[in-house]
Amino acid sequence: MAKIAVDKHKVSIRLACITLNISESCYRYNPRLVTENEVIADWLLRLVTANKQWGFGLCFLHLRNVKGFSWNHKRVYRIYRELELNLRIKPRKRIKRDKPDALSVPTAANQVWSIDFMSDSLSDGRTLRTFNVIDDYNREGLAIDIDLSLPSKRVVRSLNQVIEWRGKPAAIRMDNGPPEFDTCS
């Protein structure tokens, strides 16, 4: 803007710099290393395409120690970011799993029970937890334990009470663990 004011409106450099609140040295600055920046960019692109696992650190060390360039790391990193090489995201490795079998529908009561934990929070921030036991045949809720904390002994006690009342199921289904049924012993 200062250069436009000087060229178009015939204002002095001093007045244009004071008006736009910049220093005269900033006005007179002329970047000298633009062609060298292109060389740095070219080297970075070559290194990244040849070595896909390399990040900025390895590229800079290779340029400095192997190729012998004396470029400043801040300058090389600025060009690295301008080329958007820092946005390469490593793809997540997906675990291949077999398709789970369709869930079997029980034909009588006490064949399959489903157990699950649920939680909600109270207005004062405390967490309320529930332990649910459901018979899959008739969708009957066999047990619901509610408390701020449900230790494993309490869960075992609750299951034992339901087993005394209804008998053992052939299998228990839950949402964590392997997709197969866990048979009760």
C-alpha positions as CSV (number, residue, x, y, z in Angstrom):
1,M,0.0,0.0,0.0
2,A,2.9,2.3,0.7
3,K,4.4,1.7,-2.7
4,I,1.0,2.5,-4.3
5,A,0.8,5.7,-2.3
6,V,4.3,6.7,-3.4
7,D,3.8,5.8,-7.1
8,K,0.2,6.9,-7.7
9,H,-0.3,9.8,-5.3
10,K,3.2,11.2,-5.4
11,V,3.5,11.0,-1.6
12,S,7.0,10.9,0.0
13,I,8.3,7.6,1.2
14,R,8.6,9.0,4.7
15,L,5.0,10.3,4.8
16,A,3.6,7.0,3.4
17,C,5.5,4.9,6.0
18,I,4.3,7.1,8.9
19,T,0.7,7.1,7.7
20,L,0.6,3.3,7.3
21,N,2.7,2.7,10.5
22,I,5.5,0.8,8.9
23,S,9.3,1.4,9.0
24,E,11.2,2.7,6.0
25,S,13.4,-0.4,6.1
26,C,10.3,-2.5,5.7
27,Y,9.3,-0.4,2.7
28,R,12.7,-0.8,1.1
29,Y,13.1,-4.5,1.9
30,N,13.7,-6.6,-1.2
31,P,13.8,-10.4,-0.7
32,R,16.9,-11.9,-2.3
33,L,16.5,-15.6,-1.7
34,V,13.3,-16.4,-3.6
35,T,15.0,-18.6,-6.2
36,E,16.8,-20.5,-3.4
37,N,13.4,-21.1,-1.8
38,E,12.4,-22.9,-5.0
39,V,15.4,-25.1,-4.7
40,I,14.6,-26.0,-1.1
41,A,11.0,-26.8,-2.2
42,D,12.2,-29.0,-5.0
43,W,14.5,-30.9,-2.7
44,L,11.8,-31.3,0.0
45,L,9.3,-32.7,-2.6
46,R,11.9,-35.1,-4.0
47,L,12.8,-36.4,-0.5
48,V,9.2,-36.8,0.6
49,T,8.1,-38.7,-2.5
50,A,11.2,-41.0,-2.4
51,N,10.9,-41.6,1.4
52,K,7.2,-41.6,2.3
53,Q,8.0,-42.3,6.0
54,W,10.1,-39.3,6.5
55,G,8.9,-36.2,8.3
56,F,10.4,-32.8,8.5
57,G,13.2,-33.8,10.9
58,L,14.6,-36.5,8.7
59,C,14.3,-34.4,5.6
60,F,16.2,-31.5,7.2
61,L,18.9,-33.7,8.6
62,H,19.4,-35.3,5.2
63,L,19.7,-31.9,3.5
64,R,22.1,-30.6,6.2
65,N,24.3,-33.6,6.9
66,V,24.2,-35.7,3.6
67,K,23.7,-33.0,1.0
68,G,25.7,-30.3,2.8
69,F,23.2,-27.4,2.5
70,S,23.5,-24.7,5.2
71,W,19.9,-23.6,5.2
72,N,18.3,-22.5,8.5
73,H,15.9,-25.1,9.9
74,K,13.2,-22.4,10.4
75,R,13.4,-21.4,6.8
76,V,13.2,-25.1,5.6
77,Y,10.3,-25.7,7.9
78,R,8.4,-22.7,6.7
79,I,8.7,-24.0,3.1
80,Y,7.8,-27.5,4.3
81,R,4.6,-26.1,5.7
82,E,3.8,-23.9,2.7
83,L,4.0,-27.1,0.6
84,E,1.6,-28.7,3.1
85,L,3.8,-31.6,3.6
86,N,3.2,-31.4,7.4
87,L,-0.5,-32.4,6.7
88,R,0.4,-36.0,5.7
89,I,-1.6,-38.3,7.9
90,K,-0.6,-41.9,8.4
91,P,-3.5,-44.1,7.6
92,R,-4.9,-46.2,10.5
93,K,-4.4,-49.9,10.2
94,R,-7.7,-51.6,10.2
95,I,-8.2,-55.0,11.9
96,K,-9.7,-57.5,9.5
97,R,-12.5,-59.4,11.2
98,D,-14.8,-62.1,9.9
99,K,-18.4,-61.2,9.6
100,P,-20.1,-62.1,12.8
101,D,-22.9,-64.7,12.6
102,A,-26.4,-63.5,12.8
103,L,-27.7,-63.5,16.4
104,S,-29.7,-66.6,17.1
105,V,-33.2,-66.1,18.4
106,P,-33.9,-68.1,21.6
107,T,-36.8,-70.5,21.5
108,A,-37.4,-70.8,25.3
109,A,-36.8,-68.8,28.4
110,N,-33.4,-69.1,30.2
111,Q,-31.6,-70.0,26.9
112,V,-29.8,-66.7,26.5
113,W,-29.5,-63.7,28.9
114,S,-28.1,-60.3,27.9
115,I,-26.2,-58.3,30.4
116,D,-25.1,-54.7,30.0
117,F,-23.9,-51.7,32.0
118,M,-25.4,-48.2,31.4
119,S,-24.6,-44.9,33.0
120,D,-26.0,-41.4,33.3
121,S,-24.9,-38.3,35.3
122,L,-26.8,-36.5,38.0
123,S,-27.2,-32.7,38.2
124,D,-24.4,-32.5,40.7
125,G,-22.0,-34.2,38.3
126,R,-21.8,-37.7,39.9
127,T,-22.2,-40.7,37.6
128,L,-25.1,-43.1,38.1
129,R,-24.5,-46.6,36.9
130,T,-26.9,-49.5,36.2
131,F,-26.4,-53.2,35.6
132,N,-29.1,-54.8,33.6
133,V,-29.9,-58.5,33.1
134,I,-32.5,-59.4,30.4
135,D,-33.9,-62.7,29.2
136,D,-33.7,-62.5,25.4
137,Y,-36.6,-64.9,24.8
138,N,-39.4,-62.8,26.3
139,R,-37.4,-59.5,26.9
140,E,-38.0,-59.7,30.6
141,G,-35.9,-57.6,32.8
142,L,-34.5,-60.1,35.4
143,A,-32.3,-57.6,37.4
144,I,-31.5,-54.0,37.4
145,D,-28.9,-52.8,39.9
146,I,-28.5,-49.0,40.3
147,D,-25.7,-47.3,42.3
148,L,-22.9,-44.7,42.0
149,S,-20.4,-47.6,41.9
150,L,-20.9,-51.2,40.8
151,P,-17.9,-53.3,41.9
152,S,-17.4,-56.8,40.5
153,K,-18.5,-58.5,43.8
154,R,-21.9,-56.7,43.5
155,V,-22.3,-57.8,39.9
156,V,-21.5,-61.4,40.8
157,R,-23.9,-61.3,43.8
158,S,-26.7,-59.9,41.5
159,L,-26.1,-62.7,38.9
160,N,-26.1,-65.4,41.6
161,Q,-29.5,-64.0,43.0
162,V,-31.0,-64.2,39.5
163,I,-29.6,-67.7,39.0
164,E,-31.2,-68.9,42.3
165,W,-34.5,-67.4,41.3
166,R,-34.6,-68.5,37.5
167,G,-31.9,-71.2,37.1
168,K,-28.8,-71.0,34.9
169,P,-29.0,-69.8,31.3
170,A,-27.4,-71.8,28.5
171,A,-25.5,-68.7,27.4
172,I,-24.9,-65.1,28.4
173,R,-24.6,-62.4,25.7
174,M,-22.7,-59.1,26.4
175,D,-21.5,-56.3,24.2
176,N,-17.8,-56.5,25.2
177,G,-15.5,-59.4,24.4
178,P,-15.6,-61.8,21.5
179,P,-18.7,-62.0,19.3
180,E,-19.3,-65.7,20.2
181,F,-21.5,-66.7,23.1
182,D,-20.0,-67.2,26.5
183,T,-21.5,-70.4,27.9
184,C,-22.3,-70.6,31.5
185,S,-20.7,-73.4,33.5
